[in-house]
């Protein structure tokens, strides 16, 4: 599997996705400060805590990287399995499921690594400046650290679910545009769920559970469908 992943990585141009991730990281950092400043100016109580500021940053991160995930799947999976390249893919002396799994692992690893780096840098830079010249009249505690870790895990699951479910819908319709439209809709749903979880943490558990089931079902459905596909 690792050899197959290396071969795929050599063939793929990842530069546009790395640039997009860097831009998204800047957006997340700017948004974090924006929420903090607006909260103080407008005296928005719900935004005047670090937990809620990080939760809203997480929601934006889910939307941005969920769309990035769907875009990569559209390019690396749907476009290839619905174009002329599918005949070449099926001619490889390798299991079709392994090729598909390799593509999923590549996208998931790149998107999750980018998201974790961008969110971590955004939160750490904000926390560092808050220790010097605080904007928010709140205190950073160990409990906040644990909440942030849990929030990051929830965001990771949401991003994978958005990408895979969008890919599943787009794959069935053989349409890149439907994949991206689905990603925008799902990103909005998951983003709202992330914000709602700040007011009611009990919401996050069923959302994560349902998302994990969705991820498993999409992977099984698509891998089986690809395994029995015929070249058109």
Beta strands, then each sheet from edge to edge (+ up, - down):
end
